[in-house]
C-alpha cells in the first residue's frame, strides 16, 4: 500500500479496502488502478497527465533544492 501524499492534485475516485469511495491522487493509486485509468486514455490525455506529473516533480525539486547526481 502506498502512502497517500496528495502531491499532484490529479484526483480520481477509488474504492478503498472498506468498500467506500475516496478521492485519491493518481500517484497514490495502486499500479493496477493507474493501469486501468491509463488504458482508456488517448495520446493527448496521456501527454497532459505526464506533463502535470512532470510539473509536480519540478515543483518539489525547486521547493526542496533536489538535484540528481
C-alpha positions as CSV (number, residue, x, y, z in Angstrom):
1,X,0.0,0.0,0.0
2,X,1.3,3.4,-1.0
3,X,1.4,6.3,1.5
4,X,-1.2,8.9,0.4
5,X,0.7,12.1,-0.2
6,X,-1.7,14.0,-2.5
7,X,1.2,15.7,-4.3
8,X,0.0,16.2,-7.9
9,X,-3.6,17.3,-7.4
10,X,-4.8,14.9,-10.1
11,X,-7.6,13.1,-8.3
12,X,-9.6,10.0,-9.1
13,X,-12.4,8.2,-7.4
14,X,-11.2,4.9,-5.9
15,X,-12.9,2.3,-3.7
16,X,-10.9,1.7,-0.5
17,X,-10.4,-1.5,1.4
18,X,-13.6,-0.9,3.3
19,X,-15.6,-0.6,0.1
20,X,-16.1,3.1,0.4
21,X,-15.3,5.6,-2.4
22,X,-12.5,8.0,-1.8
23,X,-10.7,10.7,-3.7
24,X,-7.1,9.6,-4.4
25,X,-4.3,11.3,-6.3
26,X,-3.0,9.5,-9.4
27,X,0.4,8.8,-7.9
28,X,-1.1,7.3,-4.7
29,X,-3.3,4.8,-6.6
30,X,-2.1,1.2,-6.9
31,X,-0.2,0.3,-10.1
32,X,-3.3,-1.7,-11.2
33,X,-5.6,1.2,-10.7
34,X,-3.2,3.5,-12.6
35,X,-3.1,1.0,-15.5
36,X,-7.0,0.8,-15.6
37,X,-7.2,4.5,-15.9
38,X,-4.4,5.0,-18.5
39,X,-5.6,2.1,-20.8
40,X,-8.6,4.2,-21.7
41,X,-6.7,7.4,-22.3
42,X,-5.8,8.6,-25.8
43,X,-2.3,10.1,-26.6
44,X,-3.3,13.7,-25.8
45,X,-4.7,12.8,-22.4
46,X,-1.6,10.7,-21.5
47,X,0.6,13.6,-22.6
48,X,-1.3,16.0,-20.3
49,X,-1.1,13.6,-17.4
50,X,2.7,13.2,-17.9
51,X,3.1,16.9,-18.2
52,X,1.2,17.5,-14.9
53,X,3.3,14.9,-13.1
54,X,6.5,16.4,-14.5
55,X,5.4,19.8,-13.2
56,X,4.8,18.2,-9.8
57,X,8.3,16.7,-9.8
58,X,9.9,20.1,-10.8
59,X,7.9,22.0,-8.1
60,X,9.1,19.6,-5.4
61,X,12.7,19.7,-6.7
62,X,12.6,23.5,-6.5
63,X,11.0,23.6,-3.1
64,X,13.5,21.2,-1.5
65,X,16.5,22.0,-3.7
66,X,16.8,18.4,-5.0
67,X,19.2,17.6,-7.8
68,X,20.1,14.2,-9.1
69,X,23.7,13.3,-9.4
